[in-house]
Amino acid sequence: MANDQKSSVLVLGRDDADTKQDAQAVEPAAADQAVTETVDVTADEPVEEASKVSVQLNSDFEGGVDRAIVSVANYDDIVLEAGKAQSVPAAQAELLLSSPAVEVAE
Amino acid sequence: MAGVRGNQAYLVAAKQTGKGVAPTKWQDKYFFSGGNIQPSRGTDQLSETDSNRAAGDFFVTQTAVEGSPEVYVRDTSIHHILEYAFGAAAHTGTTNFTHTVTLANALPYVTFGKGQGNLLFEQFNDVKIDELTVSAGTAQPLTAAFTVQGRSAVRQTEEWKTELAPPAAASTAPLNFNLATVKLGGSETHLVSSFEMTLSNNLTLQQTDDSVPFDVVEGTQAVTLGFDLIFESLVEYNKFHYGGESGTTQSPTIFTTTSNFLFSAGENNSLEFNFPNIAYQEFPVEPDPGGGPVVVSVRAAAQRHSEGFVKAIVKNQVEK
């Protein structure tokens, strides 16, 4: 599946080799630091853990049903039961949360 | 051998679990009430200077899938078409099921199959629904017309068999506008005589290094609503032009309201569209020299809301 431009994060870099006129003015260390800061956002926990979201059945959905099968694009259906949270990839959670049956687990 | 009759055709469909992943079972079988789905073939023509007047040769630019099939709306299968076009669905219940279909940022890839006579069987892969219109005129059955864009078509040498054998088509009657209950601004009205909801996904076919497109990508999403309203009171007219039910001064701001259309063939067999926030865009009250009663063709656009542009609720006896 192609990337959705609206939901993409664009990290701009500069190829100093192609800008000979400004080569002396560029400080490589500053560029490196900018990249490092981006990585530091998730440095405290493994990437796979950081990209997961815990979701659960919305207790208010349809007056309080105890079970729902939720279907979203590009993922297998997920069965949510009242009071039971499930950890799913963030990309899947974004789609699941578009359904009123799903909410982020506390 | 006689020619193939045009009315001997069917459509089958199944949601894929991802791009390029073929389904193992069709979800529904439909009959066409209009339109078609077919392979598309784009061509272009060489253009270069030469020593004679002959026009240049043609070449193939793209092979893909296109079409705008239209089917009658039955409660037993409309939740699937809605899920293909909206993106997300939640299924609840036992014996009697409720399907809540909502808009999502990503749409599922769908595989369609078409059988024409007993001669042509084509399977259309990696298809997404570009635009869906669910509509019904006065006393008429609801129809779902959807334009599609897809990546590739495969001609089957025979009809699908075993696990992929087409299921039986639903035998229930289509839903129709005589089954409608309409609410505007939270209040029930009997002045509405038609319904038309259009969801646009603004798909783009991305082509890279092959005549087969690389992908089908969703663009900006929009939902519009149209209905005919017998002009009996000024309530909705005033809301549109004058800022409120009893307004007299043209309003500089958009007036928004709610709308709900329920088509019910019984307590457990229905289709409901809930628009939590719509803005009227056209409210034409036209004089008629012929003296006919005034009917306003209202047009509205769904506005952003925490519950989304529109939510569809389908009740039937199909689990998911």
HADDOCK unambig.tbl for C-alpha pairs under 7 A between the chains (distance, minus, plus):
assign (segid A and resid 1 and name CA) (segid B and resid 19 and name CA) 6.75 0.50 0.50
assign (segid A and resid 1 and name CA) (segid B and resid 215 and name CA) 6.60 0.50 0.50
assign (segid A and resid 2 and name CA) (segid B and resid 215 and name CA) 6.64 0.50 0.50
assign (segid A and resid 2 and name CA) (segid B and resid 217 and name CA) 6.92 0.50 0.50
assign (segid A and resid 67 and name CA) (segid B and resid 92 and name CA) 6.45 0.50 0.50
assign (segid A and resid 68 and name CA) (segid B and resid 90 and name CA) 6.15 0.50 0.50
assign (segid A and resid 68 and name CA) (segid B and resid 91 and name CA) 5.46 0.50 0.50
assign (segid A and resid 68 and name CA) (segid B and resid 92 and name CA) 4.79 0.50 0.50
assign (segid A and resid 69 and name CA) (segid B and resid 90 and name CA) 5.52 0.50 0.50
assign (segid A and resid 69 and name CA) (segid B and resid 91 and name CA) 4.99 0.50 0.50
assign (segid A and resid 69 and name CA) (segid B and resid 92 and name CA) 6.55 0.50 0.50
assign (segid A and resid 70 and name CA) (segid B and resid 89 and name CA) 5.72 0.50 0.50
assign (segid A and resid 70 and name CA) (segid B and resid 90 and name CA) 4.28 0.50 0.50
assign (segid A and resid 70 and name CA) (segid B and resid 91 and name CA) 6.28 0.50 0.50
assign (segid A and resid 71 and name CA) (segid B and resid 88 and name CA) 5.61 0.50 0.50
assign (segid A and resid 71 and name CA) (segid B and resid 89 and name CA) 5.15 0.50 0.50
assign (segid A and resid 71 and name CA) (segid B and resid 90 and name CA) 6.24 0.50 0.50
assign (segid A and resid 72 and name CA) (segid B and resid 87 and name CA) 6.02 0.50 0.50
assign (segid A and resid 72 and name CA) (segid B and resid 88 and name CA) 4.62 0.50 0.50
assign (segid A and resid 72 and name CA) (segid B and resid 89 and name CA) 6.69 0.50 0.50
assign (segid A and resid 73 and name CA) (segid B and resid 17 and name CA) 6.99 0.50 0.50
assign (segid A and resid 73 and name CA) (segid B and resid 87 and name CA) 6.16 0.50 0.50
assign (segid A and resid 73 and name CA) (segid B and resid 106 and name CA) 6.02 0.50 0.50
assign (segid A and resid 73 and name CA) (segid B and resid 107 and name CA) 5.40 0.50 0.50
assign (segid A and resid 73 and name CA) (segid B and resid 108 and name CA) 4.16 0.50 0.50
assign (segid A and resid 74 and name CA) (segid B and resid 17 and name CA) 4.93 0.50 0.50
assign (segid A and resid 74 and name CA) (segid B and resid 18 and name CA) 4.51 0.50 0.50
assign (segid A and resid 74 and name CA) (segid B and resid 108 and name CA) 6.09 0.50 0.50
assign (segid A and resid 75 and name CA) (segid B and resid 17 and name CA) 5.92 0.50 0.50
assign (segid A and resid 76 and name CA) (segid B and resid 17 and name CA) 6.42 0.50 0.50
assign (segid A and resid 95 and name CA) (segid B and resid 104 and name CA) 5.84 0.50 0.50
assign (segid A and resid 95 and name CA) (segid B and resid 105 and name CA) 6.56 0.50 0.50
assign (segid A and resid 98 and name CA) (segid B and resid 102 and name CA) 6.79 0.50 0.50
assign (segid A and resid 98 and name CA) (segid B and resid 103 and name CA) 6.67 0.50 0.50
assign (segid A and resid 98 and name CA) (segid B and resid 104 and name CA) 5.62 0.50 0.50
assign (segid A and resid 99 and name CA) (segid B and resid 88 and name CA) 6.40 0.50 0.50
assign (segid A and resid 99 and name CA) (segid B and resid 89 and name CA) 6.76 0.50 0.50
assign (segid A and resid 99 and name CA) (segid B and resid 90 and name CA) 6.94 0.50 0.50
assign (segid A and resid 99 and name CA) (segid B and resid 102 and name CA) 5.87 0.50 0.50
assign (segid A and resid 101 and name CA) (segid B and resid 90 and name CA) 6.45 0.50 0.50
